[in-house]
Amino acid sequence: MGFTNKTMSHILAISESTYQRRIRNQAKLNQDETEKAIALSEIYAKGMEVFEIKEDFEYWLNAKIIALQSQKPIDLLDSMIGRKQVLNVLNAILHGIYT
């Protein structure tokens, strides 16, 4: 998704050094981290379906969205509720419902 190591470590709720070490060692994620990564991939797929251009989706992720109480979607990806809210807004946009 083009996230920095710092952002990914925050989303996965692990330290940045642990995240980097896992990448370097090609270590597997634990169950919780895997579930978060799968949820992120679903959000990415939906975002690409909506925006079609990666840069447009990345811009949206970093913009304050009124439907998310003027929060940036990227700031909500570290919780299950936040990921669900982001996915709901993407689905609304896809179906022409601009909230």
PyRosetta script that sets phi, psi and omega in degrees:
from pyrosetta import init, pose_from_sequence

init()
pose = pose_from_sequence("MGFTNKTMSHILAISESTYQRRIRNQAKLNQDETEKAIALSEIYAKGMEVFEIKEDFEYWLNAKIIALQSQKPIDLLDSMIGRKQVLNVLNAILHGIYT")
pose.set_psi(1, -1.0)
pose.set_omega(1, 179.4)
pose.set_phi(2, 81.6)
pose.set_psi(2, 15.1)
pose.set_omega(2, 178.8)
pose.set_phi(3, -75.6)
pose.set_psi(3, 149.4)
pose.set_omega(3, 174.1)
pose.set_phi(4, -72.7)
pose.set_psi(4, 163.4)
pose.set_omega(4, 175.8)
pose.set_phi(5, -59.7)
pose.set_psi(5, -36.5)
pose.set_omega(5, 179.3)
pose.set_phi(6, -63.0)
pose.set_psi(6, -45.1)
pose.set_omega(6, 179.8)
pose.set_phi(7, -65.0)
pose.set_psi(7, -46.0)
pose.set_omega(7, -179.9)
pose.set_phi(8, -63.7)
pose.set_psi(8, -40.9)
pose.set_omega(8, 179.6)
pose.set_phi(9, -64.5)
pose.set_psi(9, -36.5)
pose.set_omega(9, 177.1)
pose.set_phi(10, -65.2)
pose.set_psi(10, -46.0)
pose.set_omega(10, -179.6)
pose.set_phi(11, -62.0)
pose.set_psi(11, -41.0)
pose.set_omega(11, -178.6)
pose.set_phi(12, -82.3)
pose.set_psi(12, -5.8)
pose.set_omega(12, 179.5)
pose.set_phi(13, 61.7)
pose.set_psi(13, 44.2)
pose.set_omega(13, 173.8)
pose.set_phi(14, -132.7)
pose.set_psi(14, 161.9)
pose.set_omega(14, 179.7)
pose.set_phi(15, -69.3)
pose.set_psi(15, 155.6)
pose.set_omega(15, 179.8)
pose.set_phi(16, -63.0)
pose.set_psi(16, -37.5)
pose.set_omega(16, 179.4)
pose.set_phi(17, -66.5)
pose.set_psi(17, -38.0)
pose.set_omega(17, 176.3)
pose.set_phi(18, -64.4)
pose.set_psi(18, -43.2)
pose.set_omega(18, 178.8)
pose.set_phi(19, -60.7)
pose.set_psi(19, -46.4)
pose.set_omega(19, 179.7)
pose.set_phi(20, -63.6)
pose.set_psi(20, -40.1)
pose.set_omega(20, 178.4)
pose.set_phi(21, -63.4)
pose.set_psi(21, -40.2)
pose.set_omega(21, 179.0)
pose.set_phi(22, -64.7)
pose.set_psi(22, -38.8)
pose.set_omega(22, 177.2)
pose.set_phi(23, -64.4)
pose.set_psi(23, -48.4)
pose.set_omega(23, -177.7)
pose.set_phi(24, -60.4)
pose.set_psi(24, -41.1)
pose.set_omega(24, -178.3)
pose.set_phi(25, -90.0)
pose.set_psi(25, 0.9)
pose.set_omega(25, -176.2)
pose.set_phi(26, 50.9)
pose.set_psi(26, 41.8)
pose.set_omega(26, -178.7)
pose.set_phi(27, -79.3)
pose.set_psi(27, 151.5)
pose.set_omega(27, 178.8)
pose.set_phi(28, -77.3)
pose.set_psi(28, 151.1)
pose.set_omega(28, 174.3)
pose.set_phi(29, -79.6)
pose.set_psi(29, 154.2)
pose.set_omega(29, 173.8)
pose.set_phi(30, -77.5)
pose.set_psi(30, 179.0)
pose.set_omega(30, -174.0)
pose.set_phi(31, -60.6)
pose.set_psi(31, -45.8)
pose.set_omega(31, -179.3)
pose.set_phi(32, -62.3)
pose.set_psi(32, -45.5)
pose.set_omega(32, 179.6)
pose.set_phi(33, -64.6)
pose.set_psi(33, -38.3)
pose.set_omega(33, 178.2)
pose.set_phi(34, -63.7)
pose.set_psi(34, -43.0)
pose.set_omega(34, 178.3)
pose.set_phi(35, -61.6)
pose.set_psi(35, -40.6)
pose.set_omega(35, 177.8)
pose.set_phi(36, -65.2)
pose.set_psi(36, -41.9)
pose.set_omega(36, 179.5)
pose.set_phi(37, -64.0)
pose.set_psi(37, -39.4)
pose.set_omega(37, 177.8)
pose.set_phi(38, -65.1)
pose.set_psi(38, -43.0)
pose.set_omega(38, 178.3)
pose.set_phi(39, -62.3)
pose.set_psi(39, -39.6)
pose.set_omega(39, 177.3)
pose.set_phi(40, -63.1)
pose.set_psi(40, -39.6)
pose.set_omega(40, 180.0)
pose.set_phi(41, -66.2)
pose.set_psi(41, -34.1)
pose.set_omega(41, 177.0)
pose.set_phi(42, -66.8)
pose.set_psi(42, -41.2)
pose.set_omega(42, 178.0)
pose.set_phi(43, -65.1)
pose.set_psi(43, -42.0)
pose.set_omega(43, 178.9)
pose.set_phi(44, -61.4)
pose.set_psi(44, -46.2)
pose.set_omega(44, -179.9)
pose.set_phi(45, -61.0)
pose.set_psi(45, -43.3)
pose.set_omega(45, 179.7)
pose.set_phi(46, -67.0)
pose.set_psi(46, -41.4)
pose.set_omega(46, 178.8)
pose.set_phi(47, -61.8)
pose.set_psi(47, -39.9)
pose.set_omega(47, 177.9)
pose.set_phi(48, -70.4)
pose.set_psi(48, -32.9)
pose.set_omega(48, 175.6)
pose.set_phi(49, -64.7)
pose.set_psi(49, -39.4)
pose.set_omega(49, -178.3)
pose.set_phi(50, -74.9)
pose.set_psi(50, -50.7)
pose.set_omega(50, -171.0)
pose.set_phi(51, -95.8)
pose.set_psi(51, -23.5)
pose.set_omega(51, 177.7)
pose.set_phi(52, 66.1)
pose.set_psi(52, -25.3)
pose.set_omega(52, -179.8)
pose.set_phi(53, -116.0)
pose.set_psi(53, 123.4)
pose.set_omega(53, -174.7)
pose.set_phi(54, -55.0)
pose.set_psi(54, -43.2)
pose.set_omega(54, -178.6)
pose.set_phi(55, -63.2)
pose.set_psi(55, -36.7)
pose.set_omega(55, 177.6)
pose.set_phi(56, -66.0)
pose.set_psi(56, -42.0)
pose.set_omega(56, 178.1)
pose.set_phi(57, -65.2)
pose.set_psi(57, -43.3)
pose.set_omega(57, 178.7)
pose.set_phi(58, -62.5)
pose.set_psi(58, -39.0)
pose.set_omega(58, 176.8)
pose.set_phi(59, -61.0)
pose.set_psi(59, -46.3)
pose.set_omega(59, -179.6)
pose.set_phi(60, -61.3)
pose.set_psi(60, -41.9)
pose.set_omega(60, 179.9)
pose.set_phi(61, -58.7)
pose.set_psi(61, -29.7)
pose.set_omega(61, -175.9)
pose.set_phi(62, -102.3)
pose.set_psi(62, 6.2)
pose.set_omega(62, 179.9)
pose.set_phi(63, -98.8)
pose.set_psi(63, 150.3)
pose.set_omega(63, 174.6)
pose.set_phi(64, -75.7)
pose.set_psi(64, 122.2)
pose.set_omega(64, -174.5)
pose.set_phi(65, -108.1)
pose.set_psi(65, 122.3)
pose.set_omega(65, -177.5)
pose.set_phi(66, -56.8)
pose.set_psi(66, -40.8)
pose.set_omega(66, -178.9)
pose.set_phi(67, -65.3)
pose.set_psi(67, -14.5)
pose.set_omega(67, 176.6)
pose.set_phi(68, -109.6)
pose.set_psi(68, 32.3)
pose.set_omega(68, -179.3)
pose.set_phi(69, 56.6)
pose.set_psi(69, 42.1)
pose.set_omega(69, 178.5)
pose.set_phi(70, 59.7)
pose.set_psi(70, 29.0)
pose.set_omega(70, 174.4)
pose.set_phi(71, -97.5)
pose.set_psi(71, 157.0)
pose.set_omega(71, 175.2)
pose.set_phi(72, -82.5)
pose.set_psi(72, 132.5)
pose.set_omega(72, 178.6)
pose.set_phi(73, -53.4)
pose.set_psi(73, -38.6)
pose.set_omega(73, -178.5)
pose.set_phi(74, -60.1)
pose.set_psi(74, -29.4)
pose.set_omega(74, -179.8)
pose.set_phi(75, -77.0)
pose.set_psi(75, -10.4)
pose.set_omega(75, -178.6)
pose.set_phi(76, -101.1)
pose.set_psi(76, -4.7)
pose.set_omega(76, -172.6)
pose.set_phi(77, -76.1)
pose.set_psi(77, -4.7)
pose.set_omega(77, -177.9)
pose.set_phi(78, -88.0)
pose.set_psi(78, -2.0)
pose.set_omega(78, 177.8)
pose.set_phi(79, -130.1)
pose.set_psi(79, 154.0)
pose.set_omega(79, 179.5)
pose.set_phi(80, -62.2)
pose.set_psi(80, -42.2)
pose.set_omega(80, 179.8)
pose.set_phi(81, -64.1)
pose.set_psi(81, -43.4)
pose.set_omega(81, 178.9)
pose.set_phi(82, -63.3)
pose.set_psi(82, -42.9)
pose.set_omega(82, 178.3)
pose.set_phi(83, -62.1)
pose.set_psi(83, -38.4)
pose.set_omega(83, 178.5)
pose.set_phi(84, -65.4)
pose.set_psi(84, -40.7)
pose.set_omega(84, 178.3)
pose.set_phi(85, -62.4)
pose.set_psi(85, -44.2)
pose.set_omega(85, 179.4)
pose.set_phi(86, -62.5)
pose.set_psi(86, -44.5)
pose.set_omega(86, 178.9)
pose.set_phi(87, -63.0)
pose.set_psi(87, -39.7)
pose.set_omega(87, 178.3)
pose.set_phi(88, -62.1)
pose.set_psi(88, -42.3)
pose.set_omega(88, 179.4)
pose.set_phi(89, -66.6)
pose.set_psi(89, -41.7)
pose.set_omega(89, 177.2)
pose.set_phi(90, -60.5)
pose.set_psi(90, -43.0)
pose.set_omega(90, 177.8)
pose.set_phi(91, -63.5)
pose.set_psi(91, -38.7)
pose.set_omega(91, 178.2)
pose.set_phi(92, -62.9)
pose.set_psi(92, -45.2)
pose.set_omega(92, 179.2)
pose.set_phi(93, -61.2)
pose.set_psi(93, -44.4)
pose.set_omega(93, -179.0)
pose.set_phi(94, -58.2)
pose.set_psi(94, -34.9)
pose.set_omega(94, -177.9)
pose.set_phi(95, -96.8)
pose.set_psi(95, 13.9)
pose.set_omega(95, 174.8)
pose.set_phi(96, 77.7)
pose.set_psi(96, 17.2)
pose.set_omega(96, 178.3)
pose.set_phi(97, -102.3)
pose.set_psi(97, 105.8)
pose.set_omega(97, -178.7)
pose.set_phi(98, -98.3)
pose.set_psi(98, 107.9)
pose.set_omega(98, -176.8)
pose.set_phi(99, -96.2)
pose.dump_pdb("model.pdb")
